[in-house]
Amino acid sequence: MLKKLFLLAVTGLLFSGAFAQSDSARNYKMVVSFHSFASGVPSSKPLTDYIAKFRKANKIKSISADRIGPYGREGEYKLAFTLKELSKKQRTLFISRVKKVVATMNENGSADLKENVTLLKDDMPARATIEAKKF
């Protein structure tokens, strides 16, 4: 009986460890990173303005993102989008247009965009948090 309980406990720990590992990795279709050059990060206003315009033009209720940060001492952070709300065609159009917007965001710092990114919780600074945002 004790042997069965021990085996059950070990099996449970193994499965819970596997789930914990997969939960620590998050997959995103698009990640916009905000960087600082000793004077703070650029404003997200051009990006949020474009998202509002895209939503209105495509009649989309909202677009969700995770705000992840801080990454540094000057407020560096990432906006990570799964883009589950969009069709494949909308996703392609949205990403291509956001690339153009992000390229202009260079006052005070810079921003860049990466596609198909897996973010690992272990790679984030200890003080970083993940906050769900709706645009």
Secondary structure, 3 states (H helix, E strand, C coil): CHHHHHHHHHHHHHHHHHHHHHHHEEEEEEEEEEEECCCCCCCCHHHHHHHHHHHHHHCCCCCEEEEEECCCCCCCEEEEECCCCCCHHHHHHHHHHHHHHHHCCCCCEEEEEEEEEEEEHHHCCCCCEEEEEEC
